[in-house]
Amino acid sequence: MTEEKKIFIAVLITSFMGPFMGSSFNIAIPTMATEFGVPAQDLSWVVTAYLLGSVALLVPFGRLADILGRRKLYVIGSFIVGLMTLLAGLTQTVLSLTIFRLLQGLSLAAIFSTSMAMLVASHKPSERGKVIGYSAAATYIGLSLGPILGGLITQYLGWRLIFFLSAAANVISAFIALRVKGEWYGDRTGGMDYKGCALYTAASMMILYGLSAYASHPLMRYVFFGGVLLLLAFVYEQLHAKAPLIDVSLFKSTIFAMSNLAALLNYSATFAISFLLSLYLQLIRGFDASTAGLFMLLQPMMMALLSPLAGTLSDRHEPRLVASAGMAMTTLGIFAFSFLTADTSMVLVGAIFIFIGIGFAFFSSPNSNAIMGAVEPRFYGVASSMLSVMRISGQAASMSVVTMLLAVYTASTVASSPSAAYLSDLLQAIRNIFGILSVNCAVGIAASLARGKR
């Protein structure tokens, strides 16, 4: 097997397993809430902890990969992720589950900051969009199989098996990458910018945690604004550092800057969809976990089928046009969900799900191709890290909005024994959240179009 195929397979495994576990986890939330004896929305903190950990070390790990080697850091990260995932599956309390998910996210940053860079560096530029498309397809196959297999596993074998399978897959991926002899480096001069690492990590976690906890602790707004100030200090430090974590001059490229902004806005609008629909289908419509999982298969199935095609199209045509059309479709679909009722036709809900899936497929791969194609090979690590920062930050912001609004709308009703009043409040929260997310996605269309021609 060639070096390229080994990297391709290793990356595809982790591209599959991350979203598979995430979407399986969403389906398992009501069951887990019952087992732990907590309201279902309280488990949104488990998701948020994972995202906080993922974003906190993305940029530092991107720089560390330049120095140590991207393959080496990928292997180390995969082994640690496997261990943390195993421990998360063995946990007996919500608190310990949240802690291990945080540690899982921290170690996953080593994979997120290196996988795309290795994939692009190991293939010819003319194949960049195609391999990115296949990586995206693996991601969406994971999203597709997660709800159905996760629902079946949760219902018949227990939700903990989801974690055990994910742990095993990450270890297998690590062993495959370990057999690759080649290595990929970035700029190794100047060493690590430890001051920049500290500022970035503190800023990212304070911003996302402050936003997530604002509803239950209004004083958290000071944590949020403190994080913003630290982020400004980080940018200033990067402009003057001898070996910065991020070469800020990259953002002078309109394509690079606007493509990253479009990614941030898109992921912040779409990540919460599966979480919200899981609550809607199981709590409001009364479906069991496996049935809800089958229904939620529709959106990621379209992503998996169409992502390779979208990636190939972006090799031949302007990524700006392909990605913007996809985001426009996604916007319309999310807006349609803001009109959900307790008796909305499931055929209509399914059609909207499919429509969003098509739109996201035609945004994701072309946008990633535009980002990776806007930099020189020596900056692939930085570009890969920034793409992951935008994705995880957007996902964390999406869950922050969900956590805050769910807490606000259901504050006066009890979730542990769902009443008609609680379910009514929950439905109203879901509708309003979808309305907010659709506006956010619409702004992303403007950013996508503003990137200019390749």
C-alpha positions as CSV (number, residue, x, y, z in Angstrom):
1,M,0.0,0.0,0.0
2,T,1.4,3.4,-0.9
3,E,2.1,6.2,1.6
4,E,-0.7,8.3,0.1
5,K,-3.3,5.5,0.6
6,K,-2.2,4.9,4.2
7,I,-2.7,8.6,5.0
8,F,-6.0,8.6,3.0
9,I,-7.4,5.6,5.0
10,A,-6.2,6.8,8.4
11,V,-7.7,10.2,7.8
12,L,-10.9,8.7,6.5
13,I,-11.3,6.6,9.7
14,T,-11.0,9.6,12.0
15,S,-13.2,11.7,9.6
16,F,-15.8,9.0,10.0
17,M,-15.6,8.2,13.7
18,G,-15.7,11.7,15.1
19,P,-19.1,12.6,13.6
20,F,-20.4,9.1,14.0
21,M,-19.9,9.3,17.8
22,G,-21.2,12.9,17.9
23,S,-24.5,12.1,16.0
24,S,-24.8,8.8,18.0
25,F,-24.4,10.8,21.2
26,N,-27.2,13.2,20.2
27,I,-29.6,10.3,19.7
28,A,-28.6,8.8,23.0
29,I,-29.1,12.0,25.0
30,P,-32.7,11.2,26.2
31,T,-31.7,7.7,27.3
32,M,-28.5,9.0,29.0
33,A,-30.6,11.7,30.8
34,T,-32.9,9.0,32.2
35,E,-30.0,6.9,33.4
36,F,-28.2,9.8,35.1
37,G,-31.5,11.3,36.4
38,V,-31.0,14.8,34.9
39,P,-33.0,16.9,32.4
40,A,-32.1,16.2,28.8
41,Q,-30.9,19.7,28.0
42,D,-28.4,19.5,30.9
43,L,-26.4,17.1,28.7
44,S,-25.8,19.9,26.2
45,W,-22.9,20.8,28.6
46,V,-21.3,17.5,27.8
47,V,-21.3,18.5,24.1
48,T,-20.1,22.0,24.9
49,A,-17.2,20.7,27.1
50,Y,-16.1,18.5,24.1
51,L,-16.2,21.6,21.8
52,L,-14.4,23.8,24.3
53,G,-11.6,21.3,24.6
54,S,-11.3,20.9,20.8
55,V,-11.0,24.6,20.1
56,A,-8.6,25.4,23.0
57,L,-5.5,23.7,21.5
58,L,-6.2,23.7,17.8
59,V,-3.8,26.6,16.9
60,P,-1.0,25.6,19.4
61,F,-1.2,22.0,18.0
62,G,-1.0,23.4,14.5
63,R,2.3,25.1,15.3
64,L,3.6,22.1,17.3
65,A,2.8,19.9,14.2
66,D,5.0,22.2,12.1
67,I,7.9,21.6,14.4
68,L,7.5,17.9,15.4
69,G,5.9,16.7,12.2
70,R,2.2,16.4,11.4
71,R,2.1,12.6,11.1
72,K,3.8,12.2,14.5
73,L,1.3,14.5,16.3
74,Y,-1.6,12.8,14.5
75,V,-0.5,9.4,15.8
76,I,0.0,10.7,19.4
77,G,-3.3,12.5,19.3
78,S,-5.2,9.4,18.0
79,F,-3.8,7.2,20.7
80,I,-4.8,9.7,23.5
81,V,-8.3,10.2,22.0
82,G,-8.8,6.4,22.1
83,L,-7.9,6.3,25.8
84,M,-10.1,9.3,26.7
85,T,-13.0,7.9,24.7
86,L,-12.7,4.6,26.5
87,L,-12.7,6.3,29.9
88,A,-15.7,8.4,28.9
89,G,-17.6,5.2,28.1
90,L,-16.8,3.8,31.5
91,T,-17.9,6.8,33.5
92,Q,-20.8,6.7,36.0
93,T,-21.7,10.3,36.5
94,V,-22.5,13.3,34.3
95,L,-19.6,15.3,35.9
96,S,-17.0,12.6,35.0
97,L,-18.5,12.2,31.6
98,T,-18.2,15.9,31.0
99,I,-14.5,15.9,32.2
100,F,-13.5,13.0,29.9
101,R,-15.3,14.6,27.0
102,L,-13.3,17.8,27.7
103,L,-10.1,15.8,27.6
104,Q,-11.3,14.0,24.5
105,G,-11.7,17.3,22.8
106,L,-8.3,18.6,23.9
107,S,-6.6,15.5,22.4
108,L,-8.8,15.6,19.3
109,A,-7.3,19.0,18.5
110,A,-4.1,17.1,17.5
111,I,-6.1,15.3,14.9
112,F,-8.1,18.2,13.7
113,S,-5.0,20.4,13.2
114,T,-3.1,17.8,11.2
115,S,-5.4,15.5,9.2
116,M,-6.4,17.9,6.4
117,A,-2.9,19.2,6.1
118,M,-1.5,15.6,5.7
119,L,-4.3,14.7,3.2
120,V,-3.6,17.7,1.0
121,A,0.2,17.5,1.2
122,S,0.2,13.8,0.2
123,H,-1.8,14.3,-3.0
124,K,-1.4,16.3,-6.2
125,P,-3.0,19.8,-6.3
126,S,-5.3,18.7,-9.1
127,E,-6.7,16.1,-6.8
128,R,-7.2,18.4,-3.8
129,G,-10.9,19.0,-4.1
130,K,-11.5,15.3,-4.8
131,V,-9.7,13.9,-1.7
132,I,-11.3,16.7,0.4
133,G,-14.6,15.6,-1.0
134,Y,-14.0,12.0,0.0
135,S,-12.9,13.1,3.5
136,A,-16.1,15.1,3.8
137,A,-18.1,12.1,2.5
138,A,-16.6,10.0,5.3
139,T,-17.6,12.6,7.7
140,Y,-21.2,12.6,6.5
141,I,-21.4,8.8,6.3
142,G,-20.5,8.9,10.0
143,L,-23.3,11.5,10.5
144,S,-25.6,9.3,8.5
145,L,-24.9,6.0,10.3
146,G,-24.6,7.6,13.7
147,P,-28.4,8.2,14.2
148,I,-29.5,4.8,13.0
149,L,-26.7,2.6,14.4
150,G,-26.4,4.8,17.5
151,G,-30.2,4.5,18.0
152,L,-30.0,0.7,17.7
153,I,-27.0,0.4,19.9
154,T,-28.5,2.7,22.5
155,Q,-31.8,0.8,22.5
156,Y,-30.5,-2.7,22.5
157,L,-26.9,-2.7,23.6
158,G,-26.4,0.4,25.7
159,W,-25.0,3.9,24.8
160,R,-21.6,3.1,26.3
161,L,-20.8,0.8,23.3
162,I,-20.7,3.9,21.1
163,F,-17.7,5.1,23.0
164,F,-15.9,1.8,23.0
165,L,-16.3,1.4,19.2
166,S,-14.9,5.0,18.7
167,A,-12.0,4.3,21.0
168,A,-11.0,1.2,19.0
169,A,-11.3,3.0,15.6
170,N,-9.0,5.8,16.8
171,V,-6.3,3.3,17.9
172,I,-6.6,1.5,14.5
173,S,-6.1,4.8,12.7
174,A,-3.1,5.6,14.8
175,F,-1.5,2.3,13.9
176,I,-2.1,2.8,10.2
177,A,-0.5,6.3,10.3
178,L,2.4,4.9,12.4
179,R,3.3,2.7,9.4
180,V,3.8,5.7,7.1
181,K,7.5,6.5,6.7
182,G,7.2,10.0,5.3
183,E,6.7,13.1,7.4
184,W,5.4,16.6,6.7
185,Y,6.7,19.7,8.4
186,G,6.0,23.4,8.3
187,D,8.3,26.3,9.3
188,R,10.4,24.8,12.1
189,T,12.4,27.9,12.9
190,G,11.8,30.0,16.0
191,G,10.3,27.3,18.2
192,M,7.0,27.6,20.0
193,D,5.3,30.9,20.9
194,Y,4.3,30.0,24.5
195,K,2.9,33.4,25.2
196,G,0.7,33.2,22.2
197,C,-0.4,29.6,23.2
198,A,-1.5,30.9,26.6
199,L,-3.4,33.9,25.2
200,Y,-5.1,31.8,22.5
201,T,-6.2,29.0,24.8
202,A,-7.4,31.3,27.6
203,A,-9.3,33.6,25.1
204,S,-11.0,30.8,23.2
205,M,-12.2,29.0,26.3
206,M,-13.4,32.1,28.1
207,I,-15.3,33.4,25.0
208,L,-17.1,30.1,24.4
209,Y,-17.7,29.2,28.1
210,G,-18.9,32.7,28.9
211,L,-21.4,32.6,26.0
212,S,-22.6,29.1,27.0
213,A,-23.0,29.9,30.7
214,Y,-24.6,33.3,30.3
215,A,-28.2,32.1,30.7
216,S,-27.6,30.5,34.1
217,H,-25.0,32.9,35.4
218,P,-25.4,36.4,34.0
219,L,-22.0,37.4,35.5
220,M,-20.5,35.1,32.8
221,R,-20.7,38.0,30.4
222,Y,-17.6,39.4,32.1
223,V,-15.9,36.1,31.3
224,F,-17.0,36.5,27.7
225,F,-15.8,40.1,27.4
226,G,-12.5,39.2,29.2
227,G,-12.0,36.5,26.5
228,V,-12.6,39.0,23.8
229,L,-9.9,41.3,25.3
230,L,-7.5,38.4,25.5
231,L,-8.2,37.5,21.8
232,L,-7.3,41.1,20.9
233,A,-4.1,40.7,22.9
234,F,-3.4,37.5,21.1
235,V,-3.7,39.2,17.7
236,Y,-1.4,42.0,18.8
237,E,1.1,39.5,20.1
238,Q,1.0,37.5,16.8
239,L,1.8,40.6,14.9
240,H,5.0,41.1,16.9
241,A,6.1,37.5,17.6
242,K,9.3,36.2,16.0
243,A,7.6,32.8,15.4
244,P,3.9,33.4,15.6
245,L,1.3,30.6,15.9
246,I,-0.6,32.1,13.0
247,D,0.9,34.2,10.2
248,V,-1.6,37.0,10.3
249,S,-0.6,38.2,6.8
250,L,-2.5,35.2,5.4
251,F,-5.7,37.0,6.2
252,K,-4.7,39.7,3.7
253,S,-5.9,37.2,1.1
254,T,-9.7,37.9,0.6
255,I,-10.2,34.3,-0.4
256,F,-8.6,32.9,2.8
257,A,-10.2,35.4,5.1
258,M,-13.8,35.3,3.7
259,S,-13.7,31.5,3.3
260,N,-12.8,31.1,6.9
261,L,-15.6,33.5,7.9
262,A,-18.1,31.7,5.8
263,A,-17.1,28.4,7.5
264,L,-17.5,29.9,10.9
265,L,-21.0,31.2,10.1
266,N,-22.1,28.0,8.4
267,Y,-21.1,25.7,11.2
268,S,-22.5,28.0,13.8
269,A,-25.8,27.8,12.0
270,T,-25.9,24.1,11.3
271,F,-24.3,22.2,14.1
272,A,-27.3,22.4,16.5
273,I,-29.7,21.0,14.0
274,S,-29.2,17.3,14.9
275,F,-29.4,18.1,18.7
276,L,-32.6,20.1,18.3
277,L,-34.2,17.6,16.0
278,S,-33.3,14.8,18.4
279,L,-35.3,16.6,21.1
280,Y,-38.1,17.4,18.8
281,L,-38.5,13.9,17.4
282,Q,-38.2,12.0,20.7
283,L,-39.7,14.4,23.3
284,I,-42.3,16.3,21.3
285,R,-43.2,13.7,18.6
286,G,-42.7,10.7,20.9
287,F,-40.5,8.5,18.7
288,D,-38.0,6.1,20.3
289,A,-34.3,6.4,19.8
290,S,-33.9,4.0,16.8
291,T,-36.9,5.5,14.9
292,A,-35.6,9.0,15.4
293,G,-32.2,7.8,14.3
294,L,-33.6,6.4,11.1
295,F,-35.4,9.7,10.3
296,M,-32.3,11.8,11.1
297,L,-30.4,9.7,8.5
298,L,-31.8,11.8,5.7
299,Q,-29.7,14.9,6.0
300,P,-26.2,13.4,6.4
301,M,-27.0,10.8,3.8
302,M,-27.3,13.5,1.2
303,M,-24.1,15.1,2.4
304,A,-22.3,11.8,2.0
305,L,-23.6,11.1,-1.5
306,L,-22.9,14.6,-2.9
307,S,-19.7,15.8,-1.2
308,P,-17.3,14.0,-3.6
309,L,-19.2,15.5,-6.5
310,A,-19.2,19.0,-4.9
311,G,-15.4,18.7,-4.3
312,T,-14.7,17.7,-7.9
313,L,-16.9,20.6,-9.1
314,S,-14.8,23.0,-7.0
315,D,-11.6,21.7,-8.8
316,R,-13.2,22.7,-12.1
317,H,-15.3,25.7,-11.3
318,E,-15.2,28.7,-8.9
319,P,-15.5,27.3,-5.3
320,R,-17.2,30.7,-4.4
321,L,-20.2,30.0,-6.6
322,V,-20.6,26.3,-5.6
323,A,-20.3,27.0,-1.9
324,S,-22.5,30.1,-1.9
325,A,-25.3,28.2,-3.7
326,G,-25.0,25.5,-1.1
327,M,-25.2,27.9,1.8
328,A,-28.3,29.6,0.3
329,M,-30.1,26.2,0.2
330,T,-29.1,25.5,3.8
331,T,-30.4,28.9,4.9
332,L,-33.8,28.3,3.4
333,G,-34.0,24.9,5.0
334,I,-33.1,26.1,8.5
335,F,-35.6,28.9,8.2
336,A,-38.3,26.4,7.3
337,F,-37.7,24.6,10.5
338,S,-38.5,27.7,12.5
339,F,-42.2,27.0,11.6
340,L,-42.3,23.5,13.2
341,T,-45.4,22.5,15.2
342,A,-46.3,19.5,17.3
343,D,-48.1,18.0,14.3
344,T,-46.1,19.1,11.3
345,S,-46.2,16.5,8.5
346,M,-43.2,14.2,8.9
347,V,-43.0,14.1,5.1
348,L,-42.4,17.8,5.1
349,V,-39.8,17.6,7.9
350,G,-38.0,14.9,6.0
351,A,-38.0,17.0,2.8
352,I,-36.5,19.9,4.6
353,F,-33.9,17.6,6.2
354,I,-32.9,16.4,2.7
355,F,-32.8,20.0,1.3
356,I,-30.4,21.1,4.1
357,G,-28.2,18.0,3.4
358,I,-27.9,18.9,-0.3
359,G,-27.0,22.5,0.6
360,F,-24.4,21.6,3.2
361,A,-22.7,19.1,0.8
362,F,-22.3,21.8,-1.8
363,F,-20.9,24.3,0.7
364,S,-18.4,22.2,2.8
365,S,-16.0,20.6,0.3
366,P,-15.7,23.6,-2.1
367,N,-15.2,26.0,0.9
368,S,-12.4,23.7,2.3
369,N,-10.8,23.5,-1.1
370,A,-10.8,27.3,-1.4
371,I,-9.1,27.7,2.0
372,M,-6.4,25.1,1.4
373,G,-5.9,26.4,-2.2
374,A,-5.3,29.9,-1.0
375,V,-2.0,29.2,0.8
376,E,1.4,27.8,0.0
377,P,2.2,24.2,1.0
378,R,4.3,25.4,3.9
379,F,1.2,27.0,5.4
380,Y,-1.0,23.9,5.0
381,G,-0.8,23.2,8.8
382,V,-1.9,26.8,9.6
383,A,-4.7,26.6,7.0
384,S,-5.9,23.2,8.4
385,S,-5.8,24.5,11.9
386,M,-7.8,27.7,11.0
387,L,-10.4,25.6,9.1
388,S,-10.8,23.5,12.2
389,V,-10.9,26.5,14.5
390,M,-13.7,28.0,12.4
391,R,-15.6,24.7,12.4
392,I,-15.2,23.9,16.1
393,S,-15.8,27.6,17.2
394,G,-18.9,27.7,15.0
395,Q,-20.1,24.4,16.5
396,A,-19.4,25.6,20.0
397,A,-21.2,28.9,19.3
398,S,-24.1,27.0,18.0
399,M,-24.4,24.9,21.1
400,S,-23.9,28.0,23.3
401,V,-27.0,29.6,21.7
402,V,-28.9,26.3,22.2
403,T,-27.9,26.0,25.8
404,M,-28.7,29.6,26.6
405,L,-32.1,29.7,24.9
406,L,-33.3,26.3,26.1
407,A,-32.5,27.4,29.7
408,V,-34.4,30.7,29.2
409,Y,-37.5,29.2,27.7
410,T,-37.8,26.2,30.0
411,A,-36.8,27.9,33.2
412,S,-40.3,27.9,34.7
413,T,-41.2,24.3,33.9
414,V,-39.8,21.0,35.0
415,A,-38.0,18.8,32.5
416,S,-37.4,15.6,34.6
417,S,-41.1,14.7,34.2
418,P,-42.1,16.5,31.0
419,S,-45.5,18.2,31.3
420,A,-47.5,19.8,28.5
421,A,-46.2,23.2,29.6
422,Y,-42.6,22.1,29.4
423,L,-43.1,20.5,26.0
424,S,-44.8,23.7,24.8
425,D,-41.9,25.8,26.0
426,L,-39.4,23.4,24.5
427,L,-41.1,23.6,21.1
428,Q,-41.1,27.4,21.2
429,A,-37.4,27.5,22.1
430,I,-36.6,25.1,19.2
431,R,-38.6,27.3,16.7
432,N,-36.9,30.5,17.9
433,I,-33.4,28.9,17.8
434,F,-33.9,27.8,14.2
435,G,-35.0,31.4,13.3
436,I,-31.9,32.8,14.8
437,L,-29.7,30.2,13.1
438,S,-31.2,31.0,9.7
439,V,-30.3,34.7,10.0
440,N,-26.8,33.7,10.9
441,C,-26.5,31.5,7.9
442,A,-27.9,34.2,5.6
443,V,-25.0,36.5,6.7
444,G,-22.7,33.6,5.7
445,I,-23.9,33.8,2.1
446,A,-22.6,37.3,1.9
447,A,-19.2,36.3,3.3
448,S,-19.0,33.4,0.8
449,L,-19.8,35.6,-2.2
450,A,-17.3,38.3,-0.9
451,R,-14.3,36.0,-1.2
452,G,-13.8,36.8,-4.9
453,K,-12.5,34.7,-7.7
454,R,-9.9,31.9,-7.3
